[in-house]
């Protein structure tokens, strides 16, 4: 058996095949995961405070979010 994995836009597709000696492999199973949620809004007022060798990061989360928030990612830029 072998698996073909592909990603398109918001969809992850997995298709497993039974391997044969000729080129006529048959689909054994397939599975698809589609992400349909909206992009998260940007955090505002990001602050970094350096104290010795420790950095504390704080920010204001978006106020009009529809989904429960678990984690925000803050990326370094320049």
C-alpha positions as CSV (number, residue, x, y, z in Angstrom):
1,X,0.0,0.0,0.0
2,X,1.0,3.6,-0.5
3,X,-0.6,7.0,0.2
4,X,-0.9,10.1,-1.9
5,X,-1.0,13.3,0.1
6,X,-2.1,16.6,-1.4
7,X,-2.9,20.1,-0.1
8,X,-5.0,22.6,-2.0
9,X,-6.1,25.9,-0.6
10,X,-7.9,24.8,2.7
11,X,-8.1,21.1,2.0
12,X,-5.8,18.2,2.9
13,X,-6.5,15.0,0.9
14,X,-5.2,11.5,1.7
15,X,-5.7,8.7,-0.8
16,X,-4.4,5.2,0.0
17,X,-3.8,2.6,-2.8
18,X,-3.2,-1.1,-3.0
19,X,0.1,-1.6,-4.8
20,X,0.2,-4.1,-7.7
21,X,2.9,-5.3,-10.0
22,X,1.3,-3.6,-13.0
23,X,0.3,0.1,-13.2
24,X,-3.3,-0.5,-12.2
25,X,-3.2,0.3,-8.5
26,X,-6.6,0.5,-6.9
27,X,-7.9,3.1,-4.5
28,X,-8.3,1.5,-1.1
29,X,-9.6,4.4,0.9
30,X,-9.6,8.2,0.8
31,X,-10.0,10.9,3.4
32,X,-10.3,14.7,3.2
33,X,-10.1,17.5,5.8
34,X,-11.4,20.9,4.8
35,X,-10.7,23.9,7.0
36,X,-13.7,26.3,6.8
37,X,-13.1,28.7,9.7
38,X,-12.2,32.3,9.1
39,X,-8.8,33.8,9.5
40,X,-8.0,35.2,12.9
41,X,-7.9,38.9,13.4
42,X,-4.7,40.6,14.2
43,X,-3.7,41.3,17.8
44,X,-3.2,45.0,18.6
45,X,-0.8,46.9,20.8
46,X,1.9,44.3,21.1
47,X,4.5,45.2,23.7
48,X,7.8,43.6,24.5
49,X,9.6,44.4,27.8
50,X,13.2,43.3,28.2
51,X,14.3,42.7,31.8
52,X,17.8,41.2,32.0
53,X,17.6,38.1,29.8
54,X,13.8,37.8,30.1
55,X,11.3,39.1,27.6
56,X,7.7,39.6,28.5
57,X,5.2,40.0,25.6
58,X,1.7,41.4,26.0
59,X,-1.0,42.4,23.6
60,X,-4.7,43.3,23.3
61,X,-6.8,40.5,21.8
62,X,-9.4,41.3,19.1
63,X,-12.6,42.4,20.7
64,X,-15.1,41.1,18.1
65,X,-14.1,37.5,17.9
66,X,-16.8,34.9,17.2
67,X,-14.8,31.8,18.2
68,X,-13.1,30.9,21.5
69,X,-9.5,32.0,21.5
70,X,-6.8,29.5,22.7
71,X,-3.6,30.9,21.3
72,X,-2.3,34.0,19.5
73,X,0.9,33.9,17.4
74,X,3.2,36.9,17.4
75,X,5.8,36.8,14.7
76,X,9.1,38.6,14.7
77,X,9.4,41.1,11.9
78,X,12.7,42.8,11.0
